[in-house]
């Protein structure tokens, strides 16, 4: 009996850590982006790329004037967000019976790697001249698709799972997770298609890119909040007692 209670307590702790990490990851990113953008003269969430905030030099990139005095803030946030996202995914998988546990961890690690790469190798002209522009682009690809596919895999797992911790609402949560992931992928695809294949620009580049990024942020904060809510309302009394005793 004590072993069962101990296992249940460990699962609850692991899930709680996952939820907190996801929520913190989203909040850290949003705050850092807002703070960095506030110090960037004439920064436009619609016209500028997110990575413009992380460029340390004052320069012109295409038709965009770059001047980000707080570039270190957003670059540190990229790393923190990615690592918290990966940590959350690993902790959640340890405390769950989701069918797609391995893909969830793999895609979360790709997301973390991508976030670290775009922080370490910024998208400035200096790195482009050094031939490192592809590293930044690869990091962006990993970060976006890794985050989107993590959300999609979690959603599919909830749809396939017969014993989800969310109970009856799990199918709805699964569908929403998949939809959010697909919306994020659409944003990144349209970031490329809108410029190259559409006669007139449907939305500015910054908007499409932020659809891709904010899909990840919305999902991680929302899913983290749902996990915390589930723990508070559905944890059996015996598990709570075991957690308190530990």
C-alpha positions as CSV (number, residue, x, y, z in Angstrom):
1,X,0.0,0.0,0.0
2,X,2.8,2.4,0.9
3,X,4.5,1.6,-2.4
4,X,1.4,2.4,-4.3
5,X,1.0,5.7,-2.4
6,X,4.7,6.5,-3.0
7,X,4.3,5.9,-6.7
8,X,1.2,8.0,-6.9
9,X,3.0,10.8,-5.0
10,X,6.0,10.6,-7.4
11,X,3.7,10.9,-10.4
12,X,1.9,13.8,-8.8
13,X,5.2,15.6,-8.1
14,X,6.5,14.9,-11.6
15,X,3.3,16.2,-13.2
16,X,3.3,19.3,-11.0
17,X,6.9,20.1,-12.0
18,X,6.0,19.6,-15.7
19,X,3.0,22.0,-15.3
20,X,5.1,24.7,-13.6
21,X,7.9,24.4,-16.1
22,X,5.6,24.9,-19.0
23,X,3.8,27.8,-17.5
24,X,7.1,29.5,-16.5
25,X,8.5,28.9,-20.0
26,X,5.7,30.7,-21.6
27,X,5.6,33.6,-19.1
28,X,9.4,34.0,-19.3
29,X,9.3,34.2,-23.0
30,X,6.4,36.7,-23.2
31,X,7.9,39.0,-20.6
32,X,11.4,38.9,-22.2
33,X,10.0,39.6,-25.6
34,X,8.0,42.6,-24.3
35,X,10.9,44.0,-22.4
36,X,13.3,43.6,-25.2
37,X,10.9,45.1,-27.8
38,X,10.2,48.1,-25.5
39,X,13.9,49.1,-25.8
40,X,14.1,48.5,-29.6
41,X,13.3,51.8,-31.4
42,X,10.2,51.5,-33.6
43,X,10.0,47.7,-33.2
44,X,7.0,46.2,-34.9
45,X,5.5,42.9,-33.8
46,X,4.0,42.7,-37.3
47,X,6.9,43.7,-39.5
48,X,10.0,42.6,-37.5
49,X,11.1,39.1,-37.0
50,X,11.3,37.7,-33.4
51,X,15.1,37.1,-33.9
52,X,15.6,40.8,-34.7
53,X,15.4,41.3,-31.0
54,X,18.4,39.0,-30.4
55,X,20.8,40.8,-32.8
56,X,23.5,42.7,-30.9
57,X,24.6,45.0,-33.7
58,X,23.0,48.2,-34.9
59,X,22.5,47.5,-38.6
60,X,20.2,47.1,-41.5
61,X,18.8,43.6,-42.3
62,X,17.0,43.9,-45.5
63,X,14.6,46.8,-45.0
64,X,14.6,46.5,-41.2
65,X,16.6,48.8,-39.0
66,X,18.1,46.7,-36.1
67,X,18.9,48.3,-32.8
68,X,18.2,46.0,-29.8
69,X,20.1,47.2,-26.7
70,X,18.5,44.4,-24.6
71,X,19.4,41.6,-27.0
72,X,20.8,39.5,-24.1
73,X,17.4,39.5,-22.4
74,X,15.6,37.8,-25.3
75,X,18.5,35.5,-26.0
76,X,18.6,34.2,-22.4
77,X,14.8,33.8,-22.6
78,X,15.2,31.7,-25.7
79,X,17.5,29.3,-23.8
80,X,15.4,29.3,-20.6
81,X,12.1,28.7,-22.5
82,X,13.6,25.8,-24.5
83,X,15.1,24.1,-21.5
84,X,12.0,24.5,-19.4
85,X,9.9,23.1,-22.3
86,X,12.1,20.0,-22.6
87,X,12.2,19.5,-18.8
88,X,8.4,19.8,-18.6
89,X,7.9,17.2,-21.4
90,X,10.3,14.7,-19.7
91,X,8.6,15.1,-16.3
92,X,5.2,14.8,-17.8
93,X,6.1,11.6,-19.7
94,X,7.6,10.1,-16.5
95,X,4.3,10.7,-14.8
96,X,1.9,9.5,-17.5
97,X,0.8,6.6,-19.6
98,X,0.6,8.5,-22.9
99,X,1.1,6.3,-26.0
100,X,3.6,8.6,-27.8
101,X,6.0,9.2,-24.9
102,X,9.2,8.8,-27.0
103,X,8.2,11.1,-29.8
104,X,7.1,13.7,-27.2
105,X,10.5,13.7,-25.6
106,X,12.3,13.7,-29.0
107,X,10.4,16.7,-30.4
108,X,10.7,18.6,-27.1
109,X,14.4,18.1,-27.2
110,X,14.5,19.3,-30.8
111,X,12.6,22.4,-29.6
112,X,15.1,23.0,-26.8
113,X,18.0,22.6,-29.2
114,X,16.5,25.0,-31.7
115,X,15.9,27.6,-29.0
116,X,19.5,27.4,-27.9
117,X,20.8,27.6,-31.4
118,X,18.9,30.8,-32.3
119,X,20.1,32.3,-29.0
120,X,23.8,31.4,-29.5
121,X,23.9,32.1,-33.3
122,X,21.8,35.2,-33.8
123,X,20.4,36.2,-37.2
124,X,22.6,39.3,-37.6
125,X,24.7,40.2,-40.6
126,X,28.0,39.3,-38.9
127,X,26.9,35.7,-38.6
128,X,25.6,35.7,-42.1
129,X,29.0,36.9,-43.4
130,X,30.7,34.1,-41.4
131,X,28.5,31.6,-43.1
132,X,26.6,30.8,-40.0
133,X,23.2,32.0,-41.2
134,X,22.1,28.4,-41.9
135,X,22.7,27.5,-38.2
136,X,20.2,30.1,-37.1
137,X,17.7,29.0,-39.7
138,X,18.1,25.4,-38.7
139,X,17.6,26.4,-35.0
140,X,14.4,28.2,-35.9
141,X,13.2,25.1,-37.8
142,X,13.9,22.9,-34.9
143,X,12.4,25.3,-32.4
144,X,9.1,25.8,-34.3
145,X,8.5,22.3,-35.6
146,X,9.7,20.7,-32.4
147,X,7.3,22.7,-30.3
148,X,4.4,22.2,-32.7
149,X,5.0,18.4,-33.0
150,X,5.2,18.1,-29.3
151,X,1.8,19.6,-28.9
152,X,0.4,17.4,-31.7
153,X,1.9,14.2,-30.2
154,X,0.5,15.1,-26.8
155,X,-2.9,15.7,-28.4
156,X,-2.9,12.4,-30.3
157,X,-1.8,10.6,-27.2
158,X,-4.8,12.0,-25.3
159,X,-7.0,10.9,-28.1
160,X,-5.6,7.3,-28.2
161,X,-5.2,6.9,-24.4
162,X,-7.9,4.8,-22.7
163,X,-6.9,6.0,-19.2
164,X,-6.2,9.7,-19.5
165,X,-5.6,11.6,-16.3
166,X,-8.1,14.3,-17.7
167,X,-11.0,11.8,-17.8
168,X,-13.8,12.7,-20.1
169,X,-12.5,16.1,-21.3
170,X,-9.3,14.4,-22.5
171,X,-10.6,14.0,-26.1
172,X,-11.5,17.7,-26.3
173,X,-8.1,18.6,-24.9
174,X,-6.4,16.3,-27.4
175,X,-8.2,17.8,-30.3
176,X,-7.3,21.4,-29.1
177,X,-3.7,20.4,-28.7
178,X,-3.6,19.0,-32.3
179,X,-5.3,22.1,-33.7
180,X,-2.9,24.5,-31.9
181,X,0.1,22.5,-33.2
182,X,-1.3,22.6,-36.8
183,X,-2.1,26.3,-36.6
184,X,1.6,26.9,-35.5
185,X,2.8,24.8,-38.5
186,X,0.5,26.8,-40.8
187,X,2.0,30.0,-39.6
188,X,5.5,28.9,-40.4
189,X,4.5,27.5,-43.8
190,X,2.7,30.7,-44.7
191,X,5.8,32.7,-43.6
192,X,7.5,31.1,-46.6
193,X,4.5,30.7,-49.0
194,X,3.1,34.2,-48.5
195,X,6.3,35.8,-49.7
196,X,7.1,33.4,-52.6
197,X,3.9,32.0,-53.9
198,X,1.1,34.5,-53.1
199,X,0.8,37.6,-55.5
200,X,-0.1,39.9,-52.7
201,X,1.1,39.6,-49.1
202,X,-1.7,38.3,-47.0
203,X,-0.1,39.1,-43.6
204,X,3.3,40.6,-42.7
205,X,6.1,38.2,-42.0
206,X,6.2,39.1,-38.3
207,X,2.5,38.1,-37.9
208,X,3.0,34.7,-39.6
209,X,6.1,34.0,-37.5
210,X,4.3,34.9,-34.3
211,X,1.4,32.7,-35.2
212,X,4.0,29.9,-35.2
213,X,5.7,30.9,-32.0
214,X,2.6,32.0,-30.0
215,X,1.0,28.6,-30.8
216,X,3.7,27.0,-28.8
217,X,3.4,29.6,-26.0
218,X,-0.4,29.3,-25.8
219,X,-0.2,25.5,-25.8
220,X,2.4,25.2,-23.1
221,X,0.8,27.7,-20.7
222,X,-2.7,26.3,-21.4
223,X,-1.6,22.7,-21.0
224,X,0.4,23.5,-17.9
225,X,-2.6,25.2,-16.3
226,X,-4.8,22.2,-17.2
227,X,-2.3,19.8,-15.5
228,X,-2.3,21.9,-12.4
229,X,-6.1,22.1,-12.4
230,X,-6.4,18.4,-12.8
231,X,-4.0,17.7,-9.9
232,X,-6.0,20.0,-7.6
233,X,-9.4,18.5,-8.4
234,X,-8.7,14.9,-9.2
235,X,-5.9,13.8,-7.0
236,X,-7.3,11.1,-4.6
237,X,-7.2,12.0,-0.9
238,X,-4.9,9.1,-0.2
239,X,-2.4,10.4,-2.7
240,X,-2.6,13.9,-1.2
241,X,-2.0,12.4,2.2
242,X,1.0,10.4,0.9
243,X,2.4,13.6,-0.7
244,X,2.0,15.5,2.6
245,X,3.7,12.7,4.6
246,X,6.6,12.7,2.1
